[in-house]
Amino acid sequence: MNLVQGYGIAVTWAITFMVLAFIVRWVFSKLNLFSLREASQRKDAAVGHVLRGLYIALAIISLAAIQSTRSLTWAVVDTVISMALVLVFFKIYDWLDPRDFSAELEADNRMLGLELEGLFIVLAAVIVGAMNFLGG
């Protein structure tokens, strides 16, 4: 019975993660001036790196939220707030940096894609670290 319950919980978390991934991707697409669909059709590796960083950030934050709350509702709330912070900090970084991120990513600037991938991962780690510092 515990095995079935465990898989049920895992499936619920996985579905929730997928929904959040689509929402985060949608919000990210609204923050940029280019189409993610067109970037995908062009096989734009720079945008792929950025999205991978965004998904890794989501995974880091989701894992921390699951482990700290053990409640689907509160974990989703923590994850949504934390990912909103990641995207806000991304936008601040975009405004502070003299490069035009949208134009550079649309031109398949892989260096920038890797840089932003790392930025998302670091932001997630810092947010989780701050949450753990305050929570524990």
C-alpha positions as CSV (number, residue, x, y, z in Angstrom):
1,M,0.0,0.0,0.0
2,N,2.8,2.4,0.8
3,L,4.4,1.7,-2.6
4,V,1.2,2.6,-4.4
5,Q,0.8,5.7,-2.2
6,G,4.4,6.7,-3.0
7,Y,3.9,6.4,-6.7
8,G,0.6,8.3,-6.5
9,I,2.4,11.2,-4.7
10,A,5.2,11.1,-7.2
11,V,2.8,11.3,-10.2
12,T,1.0,14.2,-8.5
13,W,4.3,16.1,-8.0
14,A,5.4,15.3,-11.6
15,I,2.1,16.6,-13.1
16,T,2.3,19.7,-10.9
17,F,5.9,20.3,-12.0
18,M,5.0,20.0,-15.6
19,V,2.1,22.5,-15.2
20,L,4.5,24.9,-13.5
21,A,7.1,24.4,-16.2
22,F,4.6,25.4,-18.9
23,I,3.5,28.4,-16.8
24,V,7.2,29.5,-16.2
25,R,8.0,29.1,-19.9
26,W,4.9,31.1,-20.9
27,V,5.8,34.0,-18.5
28,F,9.4,33.9,-19.7
29,S,8.2,34.2,-23.3
30,K,6.2,37.3,-22.4
31,L,9.3,38.9,-20.9
32,N,11.1,38.6,-24.2
33,L,10.5,40.1,-27.6
34,F,11.0,36.9,-29.6
35,S,9.0,33.8,-30.1
36,L,10.1,30.6,-28.3
37,R,8.2,28.6,-31.0
38,E,10.3,30.2,-33.8
39,A,13.5,29.7,-31.8
40,S,12.6,26.1,-31.4
41,Q,11.9,25.7,-35.1
42,R,15.3,27.3,-35.9
43,K,16.9,24.9,-33.4
44,D,18.3,27.9,-31.5
45,A,20.8,26.5,-29.0
46,A,21.2,29.8,-27.1
47,V,17.5,29.8,-26.2
48,G,17.7,26.1,-25.4
49,H,20.4,26.8,-22.8
50,V,18.3,29.5,-21.2
51,L,15.2,27.3,-21.0
52,R,17.3,24.5,-19.6
53,G,18.6,26.8,-16.9
54,L,15.0,27.9,-16.2
55,Y,13.8,24.3,-15.9
56,I,16.8,23.4,-13.6
57,A,16.0,26.4,-11.5
58,L,12.4,25.2,-11.3
59,A,13.6,21.7,-10.3
60,I,15.9,23.1,-7.6
61,I,13.2,25.3,-6.1
62,S,10.5,22.6,-6.4
63,L,12.7,20.1,-4.6
64,A,13.5,22.4,-1.8
65,A,9.8,23.4,-1.5
66,I,8.7,19.8,-1.4
67,Q,11.2,18.8,1.2
68,S,10.6,21.8,3.4
69,T,6.7,21.8,3.4
70,R,5.6,18.2,2.6
71,S,2.4,19.8,1.4
72,L,1.5,20.1,-2.3
73,T,-0.3,23.4,-1.8
74,W,2.4,25.1,0.2
75,A,5.2,23.7,-2.1
76,V,3.4,25.1,-5.1
77,V,3.0,28.5,-3.4
78,D,6.7,28.5,-2.4
79,T,7.7,27.5,-6.0
80,V,5.5,30.1,-7.7
81,I,6.8,32.9,-5.5
82,S,10.4,31.7,-5.9
83,M,10.2,31.4,-9.7
84,A,8.5,34.8,-9.9
85,L,11.6,36.1,-8.0
86,V,13.9,34.4,-10.4
87,L,12.1,36.0,-13.4
88,V,12.1,39.4,-11.7
89,F,15.8,39.2,-11.0
90,F,16.4,38.0,-14.6
91,K,14.6,41.1,-15.9
92,I,16.6,43.4,-13.5
93,Y,19.8,41.7,-14.8
94,D,18.5,42.3,-18.4
95,W,17.9,46.0,-17.7
96,L,21.3,46.5,-16.1
97,D,23.3,44.7,-18.8
98,P,24.0,46.8,-21.9
99,R,23.3,43.9,-24.3
100,D,19.9,43.4,-25.8
101,F,19.1,40.0,-24.5
102,S,16.1,39.4,-26.8
103,A,18.1,40.3,-29.9
104,E,21.2,38.4,-28.9
105,L,19.2,35.3,-28.1
106,E,17.3,35.5,-31.3
107,A,20.6,35.7,-33.1
108,D,21.6,32.5,-31.4
109,N,24.3,34.0,-29.1
110,R,25.3,30.8,-27.3
111,M,27.6,32.5,-24.9
112,L,24.7,34.6,-23.6
113,G,22.5,31.5,-23.5
114,L,25.1,29.7,-21.3
115,E,25.5,32.8,-19.2
116,L,21.7,33.1,-18.6
117,E,21.4,29.4,-18.0
118,G,24.0,29.7,-15.2
119,L,22.3,32.9,-13.9
120,F,19.0,31.0,-13.5
121,I,20.7,28.1,-11.6
122,V,22.6,30.5,-9.3
123,L,19.4,32.5,-8.6
124,A,17.5,29.4,-7.7
125,A,20.4,28.2,-5.4
126,V,20.5,31.6,-3.6
127,I,16.8,31.7,-3.1
128,V,16.7,28.2,-1.8
129,G,19.6,28.9,0.5
130,A,17.9,32.0,1.8
131,M,14.7,30.1,2.4
132,N,16.6,27.4,4.3
133,F,18.5,30.0,6.3
134,L,15.3,31.7,7.4
135,G,13.4,28.4,7.9
136,G,15.9,26.4,9.8
